[in-house]
Amino acid sequence: MARPGTRKSRTRSPRTWRLLTARVRGGRRWLVFTVLGVVVLAGFVTWLGYGSPAFGVERVEVRGATFTDPDKVREAAAVPRGTSLLAVDADGIAARVAELAEVARVEVGRDWPHTVVVEITERTPRLAVPTGDGYALVDAAGVVFRTVEDAPSGTVVATLDDPGRADPATVAVLTVLSALTPELESLLVKVSAPAATRITLLLEDERTVFWGDASDSDRKAQVATALLSRPERHFDVSAPDVPTVS
């Protein structure tokens, strides 16, 4: 009999040790097989996504194109047929499509399992510049992006020698237009800008407003609006603090 307060010494039998050893070995085998299974599964999923034709590109869908040729967008996107959707370089596609003059913004997405979606936002014309065969359309950023036969509704006809973002006269005209009051804008017929410092507004009834350059345009717009009630037909607000009429 064991003395009080003492513990019995227990020893495991050889049979018990064999059972424990077998369990440990079995657990190790299970772990090895599990890891191998995960590796094999990951490899299969990777192959399925990148190497198999299951998710290969079969079509490029263009959305948002009203006057832009969708084939032109697809050509710019340059997505190789059969490329895995997982491997498609969406940023690269967007950058290439954004180089098209007609495109203001572009987003690229995936429509599983076989379609790349290119959604564009086209530029909105602000100016219509007369050319020999129609009108060159210019957006609010000064980008010339299209030529049409007739000036679209909502655009301002502007006479410019060399329209574009790098043209000071184009930039000046856009600045002036952004400062016009509703009264002036409703009467505006055309803008002439042979130079950035020689901007003239042609209003209804053949009245004109000589604006000069684009500086202090908010003040010039207020002064020109106040002069509309006068009977004279020609207003000079190039120096808004001392306007002249004739």
C-alpha positions as CSV (number, residue, x, y, z in Angstrom):
1,M,0.0,0.0,0.0
2,A,1.3,3.4,-0.9
3,R,2.0,5.8,1.9
4,P,-0.4,8.8,2.3
5,G,0.8,11.8,0.4
6,T,2.8,9.9,-2.1
7,R,2.0,9.1,-5.8
8,K,2.1,5.8,-7.4
9,S,4.7,5.5,-10.1
10,R,3.1,4.5,-13.4
11,T,4.9,3.0,-16.3
12,R,3.5,2.4,-19.7
13,S,3.5,-1.0,-21.1
14,P,5.3,-1.8,-24.4
15,R,1.9,-2.2,-26.0
16,T,0.9,1.3,-24.9
17,W,4.1,2.8,-26.3
18,R,3.5,1.0,-29.6
19,L,-0.1,2.4,-29.8
20,L,1.1,6.0,-29.1
21,T,3.9,5.7,-31.6
22,A,1.5,4.5,-34.2
23,R,-0.8,7.4,-33.5
24,V,2.0,9.9,-33.9
25,R,3.1,8.3,-37.2
26,G,-0.5,8.3,-38.4
27,G,-0.9,12.0,-37.5
28,R,2.3,12.8,-39.4
29,R,1.1,10.9,-42.5
30,W,-2.2,12.7,-42.3
31,L,-0.4,16.1,-42.1
32,V,1.8,15.2,-45.1
33,F,-1.1,14.1,-47.2
34,T,-3.1,17.2,-46.2
35,V,-0.2,19.6,-47.2
36,L,0.3,17.7,-50.5
37,G,-3.5,17.9,-51.2
38,V,-3.4,21.7,-50.6
39,V,-0.4,22.1,-52.9
40,V,-2.0,20.0,-55.6
41,L,-5.3,21.9,-55.3
42,A,-3.5,25.3,-55.4
43,G,-1.6,24.2,-58.5
44,F,-4.8,23.0,-60.2
45,V,-6.6,26.3,-59.4
46,T,-3.7,28.3,-60.7
47,W,-3.6,26.3,-63.9
48,L,-7.4,26.6,-64.2
49,G,-7.2,30.3,-63.9
50,Y,-4.1,31.1,-65.8
51,G,-3.2,28.2,-68.1
52,S,-6.5,26.6,-69.1
53,P,-8.9,27.9,-71.7
54,A,-11.7,27.9,-69.1
55,F,-11.3,31.7,-68.5
56,G,-9.7,32.7,-71.7
57,V,-10.7,36.1,-73.3
58,E,-13.1,35.5,-76.2
59,R,-14.7,39.0,-76.4
60,V,-14.0,42.7,-75.6
61,E,-17.3,44.5,-74.9
62,V,-17.2,48.3,-75.3
63,R,-19.8,50.3,-73.3
64,G,-20.5,54.0,-73.4
65,A,-19.6,54.6,-77.0
66,T,-22.1,56.9,-78.9
67,F,-19.9,58.5,-81.5
68,T,-16.7,56.6,-80.8
69,D,-16.1,53.6,-83.0
70,P,-16.1,50.5,-80.7
71,D,-13.7,48.7,-83.0
72,K,-11.3,51.6,-82.5
73,V,-11.5,51.1,-78.8
74,R,-10.9,47.4,-79.1
75,E,-7.9,48.0,-81.3
76,A,-6.5,50.4,-78.7
77,A,-7.2,48.0,-75.8
78,A,-5.1,45.3,-77.6
79,V,-6.3,42.4,-75.5
80,P,-4.9,39.1,-77.0
81,R,-7.6,36.6,-77.6
82,G,-7.3,33.6,-75.3
83,T,-5.5,35.5,-72.5
84,S,-6.7,34.5,-69.1
85,L,-9.1,37.0,-67.5
86,L,-7.0,36.7,-64.4
87,A,-3.9,37.7,-66.3
88,V,-5.5,40.7,-68.1
89,D,-3.6,44.0,-67.4
90,A,-6.6,46.2,-66.7
91,D,-4.5,49.3,-65.9
92,G,-2.5,48.8,-69.2
93,I,-5.7,48.5,-71.2
94,A,-7.2,51.6,-69.6
95,A,-4.0,53.6,-70.3
96,R,-4.0,52.6,-74.0
97,V,-7.7,53.4,-74.5
98,A,-7.4,56.7,-72.6
99,E,-5.0,57.9,-75.4
100,L,-7.9,58.1,-77.8
101,A,-8.9,61.7,-78.3
102,E,-12.6,61.0,-77.9
103,V,-12.2,59.3,-74.5
104,A,-12.3,61.4,-71.3
105,R,-12.3,58.5,-68.8
106,V,-12.2,54.7,-69.0
107,E,-12.8,51.8,-66.7
108,V,-11.9,48.2,-67.4
109,G,-13.6,45.2,-65.8
110,R,-14.2,41.5,-66.2
111,D,-17.4,39.7,-67.1
112,W,-16.7,36.0,-66.3
113,P,-15.9,33.7,-67.8
114,H,-14.8,35.1,-71.2
115,T,-15.3,38.9,-71.5
116,V,-13.3,42.0,-70.9
117,V,-15.5,45.1,-70.4
118,V,-14.2,48.5,-71.4
119,E,-16.5,51.3,-70.3
120,I,-15.7,54.7,-71.7
121,T,-16.9,58.2,-70.9
122,E,-16.7,60.3,-74.0
123,R,-15.7,64.0,-74.0
124,T,-18.4,66.6,-74.0
125,P,-17.9,69.4,-76.6
126,R,-17.8,73.0,-75.2
127,L,-16.5,74.8,-78.3
128,A,-17.2,74.3,-82.0
129,V,-14.4,75.8,-84.1
130,P,-15.2,76.4,-87.8
131,T,-12.9,74.5,-90.1
132,G,-12.8,74.1,-93.9
133,D,-15.1,71.1,-93.8
134,G,-17.2,71.5,-90.6
135,Y,-16.5,72.2,-87.0
136,A,-13.7,70.9,-84.7
137,L,-15.1,70.0,-81.3
138,V,-13.2,71.1,-78.2
139,D,-14.0,70.0,-74.7
140,A,-13.7,72.1,-71.5
141,A,-10.1,70.9,-71.0
142,G,-9.2,72.3,-74.5
143,V,-8.9,68.9,-76.1
144,V,-9.8,68.8,-79.8
145,F,-11.4,65.4,-80.3
146,R,-13.7,65.2,-83.2
147,T,-14.8,67.0,-86.4
148,V,-18.5,67.2,-87.4
149,E,-20.5,68.9,-90.2
150,D,-22.7,71.1,-87.9
151,A,-22.1,72.7,-84.5
152,P,-23.9,70.6,-81.9
153,S,-26.5,72.1,-79.7
154,G,-25.0,73.4,-76.4
155,T,-21.6,74.3,-77.9
156,V,-20.2,77.8,-78.4
157,V,-19.0,78.7,-81.9
158,A,-15.4,80.0,-81.4
159,T,-13.1,81.4,-84.0
160,L,-9.6,80.2,-83.1
161,D,-6.5,80.0,-85.3
162,D,-5.0,76.9,-83.6
163,P,-7.4,75.3,-81.1
164,G,-6.0,73.0,-78.5
165,R,-4.7,72.7,-74.9
166,A,-1.4,74.3,-75.8
167,D,-3.1,77.3,-77.5
168,P,-3.2,80.3,-75.2
169,A,-6.3,81.7,-77.0
170,T,-8.2,78.4,-76.5
171,V,-7.4,78.4,-72.8
172,A,-8.4,82.1,-72.5
173,V,-11.7,81.6,-74.2
174,L,-12.6,78.6,-72.0
175,T,-11.7,80.7,-68.9
176,V,-14.0,83.5,-70.1
177,L,-16.9,81.2,-70.8
178,S,-16.7,79.7,-67.4
179,A,-17.1,83.2,-65.9
180,L,-20.2,84.4,-67.9
181,T,-23.4,85.3,-66.1
182,P,-26.6,83.5,-67.2
183,E,-27.7,86.6,-68.9
184,L,-24.6,86.9,-71.0
185,E,-24.5,83.2,-71.8
186,S,-28.2,83.2,-73.0
187,L,-27.4,86.0,-75.5
188,L,-24.0,84.7,-76.7
189,V,-23.8,83.8,-80.4
190,K,-20.1,83.4,-81.0
191,V,-16.7,84.1,-79.6
192,S,-13.8,85.5,-81.6
193,A,-10.2,85.1,-80.3
194,P,-7.4,85.8,-82.9
195,A,-5.2,86.1,-79.8
196,A,-5.4,85.4,-76.1
197,T,-5.5,89.2,-75.5
198,R,-8.2,90.0,-78.1
199,I,-11.3,88.1,-77.1
200,T,-14.6,89.4,-78.4
201,L,-18.1,88.1,-77.6
202,L,-20.8,88.5,-80.3
203,L,-24.2,88.7,-78.8
204,E,-27.7,88.6,-80.3
205,D,-28.8,91.7,-82.3
206,E,-25.1,92.0,-83.4
207,R,-24.0,93.6,-80.2
208,T,-20.4,93.0,-79.2
209,V,-18.4,92.9,-76.0
210,F,-14.7,93.4,-76.3
211,W,-13.2,91.4,-73.4
212,G,-9.5,91.7,-74.0
213,D,-7.7,88.9,-72.1
214,A,-9.1,86.4,-69.7
215,S,-7.9,88.2,-66.5
216,D,-10.5,89.4,-64.0
217,S,-13.2,87.7,-66.0
218,D,-15.7,87.5,-63.1
219,R,-15.6,91.3,-62.8
220,K,-15.8,91.8,-66.5
221,A,-18.8,89.6,-66.7
222,Q,-20.6,91.6,-64.0
223,V,-19.8,94.9,-65.7
224,A,-20.9,93.6,-69.2
225,T,-24.2,92.3,-67.7
226,A,-24.9,95.6,-66.2
227,L,-24.3,97.3,-69.6
228,L,-26.8,95.1,-71.4
229,S,-29.6,97.5,-70.5
230,R,-28.0,100.4,-72.4
231,P,-28.9,101.2,-76.0
232,E,-25.4,101.2,-77.3
233,R,-24.3,98.1,-79.2
234,H,-20.6,97.8,-78.5
235,F,-19.1,97.5,-75.1
236,D,-15.5,97.4,-74.0
237,V,-14.9,95.8,-70.6
238,S,-11.2,95.0,-71.1
239,A,-10.6,97.5,-68.3
240,P,-13.7,96.7,-66.2
241,D,-13.3,99.6,-63.8
242,V,-13.5,102.1,-66.8
243,P,-15.7,100.4,-69.4
244,T,-16.6,102.2,-72.6
245,V,-19.6,102.0,-74.9
246,S,-20.3,103.1,-78.4
